């Protein structure tokens, strides 16, 4: 089957109206980030209400919610040896000050620089626009009567705003779900080729509490934290860079001291550090570099009392860097799909934020980002995605599913 023939078979089953309806339905089931993170009950409700009932109608023979709360659905005959994983995410930003955050309202998007109409609601600009495109694409492939000789995996992770890979790692490592290629939601129909990773580090500086009228009897953890930050700035130069991904900075993004009482020399000060990672960098080595400086600091004497302070380092969440080339099979599949359905290959760029594509690439599943999201409106009261771009994303996803998993064969 030629590529134009495949496009002609799919187009009658792809609809702006239908993808809009799916998009609105997803937005109208709240799935917010809360202090419970992946354990938030509303996320499981989203899986059970917004997704699980659709799976049988979409031709998924197997659909389940795993022990962590991730939805995993599998379809196709699995005769060709080809497989494709579409990775979506349930969790979106909390409502905050956004009016009607779960209304799924249709608005004119042209004043905001987008074509035509847009769906407005929490998660629209990140998770739910591309999720709607993926789901409608699967509908179209099924409606066109195109058999899947390969295996299609649709995953909705219980994460989305956690800043860690725990959910997708559970899918791959605990549930044993893998594929030849994978796609994660993306931005404005562009191809994201790469991004830096990140390791979070918490450093606790410990001293001795005292009344602030008698600083000579305490060891001020705030003073110690200031000294440690000075040493980190001197010892870890912000000069690690990549020609496409930029600089891998070390940034302090939180400082908090204790006890929470007035006129008290603080005996504990916590620092949160964001250490960006470039491809090939070992997160454990990055943490060890911080630990070495903290170890050398421990025993430093408070300049007023002469009492010692110490620093304790704890490794936090890791998100791996991601980098794929134009020759990667996942990039070539996307480029062919965009040319077949949209008339041209997608514009490519390198992102700033780390996400699950880094983990998937790290474990050997070539993964790229593509979708109808809009970075400019993420985490704002204008959380939206274009209907037109969501429709176009659905067209491309439908072609890629049919092409990669149908009888035509692989792009590899």
C-alpha positions in Angstrom: 0.0 0.0 0.0 1.4 3.4 -1.0 1.6 6.2 1.5 -1.0 8.4 -0.4 -3.4 5.4 -0.5 -3.0 5.0 3.3 -3.7 8.7 3.8 -6.9 8.5 1.6 -8.1 5.5 3.5 -7.7 7.3 6.9 -8.9 10.8 6.0 -12.7 10.0 5.9 -12.5 8.7 9.5 -10.7 11.7 10.9 -12.9 14.5 12.2 -12.3 17.9 13.8 -15.6 17.6 15.5 -14.9 14.2 16.9 -11.4 15.1 18.2 -12.9 18.2 19.8 -15.4 16.1 21.6 -12.8 13.6 22.9 -10.6 16.5 24.0 -13.5 18.1 25.9 -14.4 14.8 27.5 -10.8 14.4 28.8 -10.6 17.9 30.2 -13.9 17.5 32.0 -12.7 14.7 34.2 -10.4 16.4 36.7 -6.9 14.8 37.3 -5.0 17.4 39.3 -1.7 17.3 41.0 -2.0 17.4 44.7 0.3 16.7 47.7 -0.5 13.0 47.3 1.2 13.1 43.8 0.7 9.6 42.1 -1.5 8.4 45.0 -4.2 11.1 44.4 -7.5 9.2 44.1 -8.8 11.6 41.3 -6.1 10.2 39.0 -7.4 6.7 39.3 -10.9 8.0 38.8 -9.7 9.7 35.6 -8.4 6.3 34.4 -11.6 4.6 35.3 -14.0 7.2 33.9 -12.2 8.9 31.0 -10.1 6.1 29.6 -10.9 2.5 30.6 -14.4 2.4 29.2 -13.0 3.5 25.8 -10.5 0.8 25.4 -12.7 -2.1 24.2 -14.4 0.2 21.7 -10.9 1.2 20.4 -10.1 -2.5 19.8 -7.8 -3.1 22.8 -8.0 -6.7 23.8 -6.2 -6.1 27.0 -6.7 -3.0 29.2 -5.9 -2.7 32.8 -4.9 -0.4 35.6 -1.7 -1.5 37.2 -0.8 -1.5 40.9 0.6 2.1 40.7 -2.5 3.4 38.9 -1.2 3.5 35.3 -3.5 2.5 32.5 -2.0 -0.1 30.1 -3.9 -1.1 26.9 -2.6 -3.4 24.2 -4.1 -4.1 20.7 -3.0 -5.8 17.5 -2.2 -9.3 16.3 1.5 -9.1 17.2 2.4 -11.1 14.0 4.8 -8.6 12.4 7.2 -8.2 15.3 6.6 -4.5 15.1 5.4 -2.5 18.1 4.6 1.1 18.9 3.9 2.7 22.3 1.9 5.9 22.7 2.6 7.4 26.1 0.2 9.9 27.7 -0.1 11.3 31.2 -3.1 11.9 33.5 -1.8 14.4 36.0 -2.1 18.1 35.3 -1.6 21.3 37.2 -4.0 22.1 40.0 -6.9 24.6 39.2 -5.2 27.5 41.0 -6.8 30.8 39.8 -8.2 29.5 36.5 -11.9 30.1 36.1 -13.9 26.9 35.1 -10.7 24.8 34.9 -12.6 21.6 33.9 -15.2 23.2 31.6 -13.5 22.2 28.4 -14.8 25.5 26.9 -14.3 26.2 23.2 -12.8 29.6 22.6 -11.6 31.7 19.6 -7.8 31.1 19.8 -6.8 33.6 17.2 -6.3 36.5 19.7 -3.8 34.2 21.4 -1.8 33.4 18.2 -3.4 30.0 17.5 -5.4 29.0 14.5 -9.2 28.8 14.8 -10.7 27.5 17.9 -9.1 26.0 21.1 -10.2 23.9 24.0 -9.6 25.6 27.3 -9.1 23.7 30.5 -6.5 22.4 32.9 -4.1 20.0 31.2 -5.2 21.1 27.7 -1.8 22.6 26.8 0.3 19.7 28.0 -1.3 16.3 28.6 -4.8 16.2 27.2 -4.6 17.7 23.8 -2.2 15.1 22.5 -4.0 12.4 24.4 -7.2 13.3 22.5 -5.2 13.2 19.3 -3.8 9.7 20.1 -7.3 8.3 21.0 -9.0 9.8 17.9 -6.2 8.4 15.7 -6.8 4.9 17.1 -10.5 5.4 16.4 -9.8 6.4 12.8 -7.5 3.4 12.2 -10.1 1.0 13.5 -13.0 2.7 11.6 -10.9 2.5 8.3 -10.8 -1.3 8.8 -7.0 -1.4 8.9 -5.8 -4.5 10.7 -2.8 -4.1 13.0 -0.3 -6.8 12.3 1.9 -5.4 14.9 1.3 -4.5 18.6 0.0 -1.1 19.7 0.4 -0.1 23.3 -1.4 2.9 24.8 -0.2 4.0 28.2 -1.5 6.7 30.4 0.9 7.3 33.3 -0.5 8.4 36.6 2.2 11.1 36.5 2.6 14.3 34.5 3.7 16.9 36.9 5.9 14.9 39.4 9.3 15.6 38.0 10.3 11.9 38.2 10.2 8.8 36.1 8.5 6.5 38.7 5.3 5.9 36.7 6.8 5.0 33.4 9.6 3.0 35.1 6.9 1.0 36.8 5.2 0.3 33.4 8.5 -0.8 31.7 10.3 -2.5 34.6 7.6 -3.9 36.8 4.9 -4.5 34.2 7.3 -5.5 31.5 5.8 -3.3 28.8 8.1 -2.4 25.9 8.0 -1.4 22.2 10.2 -0.8 19.2 9.3 2.9 19.2 7.4 5.4 21.4 6.0 8.8 21.4 5.3 11.2 24.3 3.2 14.3 24.0 4.8 17.4 22.4 4.5 21.0 21.6 2.7 22.8 18.7 3.2 19.9 16.1 7.0 20.3 16.4 9.5 17.4 16.8 11.5 17.7 20.0 14.9 16.0 19.4 16.3 16.4 22.8 16.5 18.0 26.2 18.7 18.0 29.3 18.0 15.8 32.2 18.0 16.6 36.0 18.9 15.2 39.3 17.4 16.8 42.4 19.7 17.0 45.5 18.7 18.0 49.0 21.4 19.3 51.3 20.8 19.8 55.0 23.1 22.0 56.9 23.0 21.3 60.7 24.2 23.6 63.5 23.0 24.4 67.0 20.0 26.5 68.0 20.3 29.5 70.3 18.5 32.7 71.1 19.5 35.3 68.5 20.6 37.7 71.2 23.3 35.2 72.0 24.7 34.1 68.6 28.0 33.2 70.3 26.3 30.1 71.9 24.9 28.7 68.7 26.0 27.5 65.3 23.9 29.3 62.7 22.8 26.9 59.9 21.8 29.9 57.7 25.3 31.2 57.9 26.6 27.7 57.1 24.2 27.3 54.1 25.5 30.6 52.7 29.1 29.4 53.0 28.2 26.1 51.4 26.4 27.8 48.5 29.5 29.9 48.0 31.7 26.8 47.9 29.4 25.0 45.5 29.5 28.0 43.1 33.3 28.0 43.2 33.6 24.2 43.0 31.0 23.3 40.3 31.4 25.7 37.4 28.3 26.3 35.2 30.3 25.6 32.1 29.1 22.2 31.1 27.3 22.7 27.8 26.0 20.9 24.8 25.8 22.5 21.3 22.0 21.9 21.0 20.9 21.4 24.6 22.6 24.3 26.2 24.2 24.6 29.7 23.7 22.1 32.5 23.4 24.5 35.4 23.5 23.8 39.1 20.7 25.9 40.7 19.5 26.4 44.2 15.7 26.5 44.0 14.7 26.3 47.6 16.2 27.3 51.0 14.3 26.9 54.2 15.5 27.0 57.8 14.3 25.7 61.2 13.0 25.9 63.8 10.1 28.1 62.8 10.3 30.5 65.8 11.3 34.1 66.2 14.6 35.4 67.4 16.2 32.0 67.1 19.6 31.0 65.7 18.6 28.3 63.2 19.9 24.8 63.8 18.9 23.4 60.4 18.8 24.8 56.9 17.6 22.8 53.9 18.8 23.5 50.3 17.1 22.1 47.2 19.5 21.9 44.3 18.6 21.3 40.6 21.6 19.8 38.8 20.9 19.6 35.0 22.3 16.6 33.2 23.7 16.4 29.6 23.7 13.2 27.6 26.3 10.8 28.9 26.4 12.4 32.4 26.0 10.0 35.3 23.5 11.3 37.9 25.3 9.5 40.7 28.6 11.2 39.7 26.8 14.6 39.7 25.6 13.9 43.2 29.0 12.7 44.3 30.5 16.0 43.2 28.2 17.9 45.5 28.8 15.4 48.3 32.6 16.0 48.0 32.1 19.7 48.5 29.7 19.2 51.4 32.1 16.7 53.1 34.9 19.3 52.9 32.5 21.9 54.4 31.5 19.7 57.3 33.4 20.9 60.4 33.4 24.5 59.2 33.2 26.8 62.3 30.5 29.4 62.8 32.3 32.7 62.5 30.8 34.1 65.7 30.6 31.1 68.1 33.4 29.0 66.6 31.1 25.9 66.8 31.1 23.4 64.0 28.4 22.8 61.3 27.9 19.8 59.1 26.2 19.2 55.7 24.3 16.0 54.7 23.5 15.3 51.0 20.6 13.2 49.8 19.9 12.2 46.2 16.4 12.9 45.0 14.5 12.3 41.8 16.3 11.8 38.5 15.1 12.6 35.0 17.3 11.4 32.2 18.5 13.6 29.3 17.2 12.7 25.9 18.7 13.0 22.5 17.6 11.5 19.2 19.0 12.1 15.7 17.3 12.8 12.4 18.3 9.3 11.4 16.5 7.6 14.3 13.7 5.2 13.3 11.2 7.1 15.5 12.1 10.4 13.9 11.9 9.0 10.4 8.5 7.5 11.1 7.2 10.9 12.3 8.7 12.8 9.4 7.1 10.4 6.9 3.7 10.7 8.8 3.8 14.5 8.7 4.7 14.6 5.0 1.9 12.1 4.2 -0.8 13.9 6.2 0.4 17.5 6.5 2.5 17.9 3.4 5.8 18.6 5.1 8.2 17.3 7.8 7.8 18.8 11.2 9.9 21.7 12.5 12.4 20.3 15.0 13.7 21.9 18.2 15.5 21.1 21.5 13.5 21.5 24.7 14.4 22.8 28.1 12.4 20.5 30.4 13.0 16.9 31.2 10.2 14.3 30.8 9.6 10.6 30.2 11.2 10.5 26.8 14.6 10.6 28.6 13.9 7.5 30.5 12.5 5.6 27.5 15.5 6.5 25.4 17.8 5.5 28.3 16.3 2.0 28.4 16.6 1.5 24.6 13.2 2.5 23.4 13.7 5.2 20.7 11.3 8.0 21.7 10.4 11.4 20.4 7.9 14.1 21.4 5.1 15.1 19.1 1.6 16.6 19.7 -0.6 19.6 19.9 0.4 21.1 23.2 1.3 24.7 23.7 4.2 25.5 26.0 3.3 29.2 26.1 0.0 28.4 27.9 1.1 25.7 30.2 0.6 26.4 33.9 -1.4 29.5 33.2 -5.1 30.5 33.3 -5.1 30.3 29.5 -4.4 26.6 29.5 -5.4 25.6 26.0 -4.6 23.7 22.8 -5.7 24.4 19.3 -8.5 22.2 17.8 -6.8 22.4 14.4 -3.5 21.3 15.7 -5.0 18.5 17.7 -6.8 17.3 14.6 -3.6 17.5 12.6 -1.8 15.5 15.4 -4.5 12.9 15.2 -4.0 12.6 11.4 -0.3 12.0 11.8 -0.7 9.6 14.7 -3.3 7.6 12.7 -0.9 7.3 9.7 2.0 6.3 11.9 -0.1 3.6 13.7 -1.4 2.2 10.4 2.0 2.4 8.6 4.2 1.0 11.3 1.9 -1.7 12.6 -0.1 -2.5 9.4 0.9 -4.9 6.6 3.0 -2.3 4.8 6.0 -2.9 7.0 8.6 -0.9 9.0 10.4 2.3 8.4 13.4 0.8 10.2 
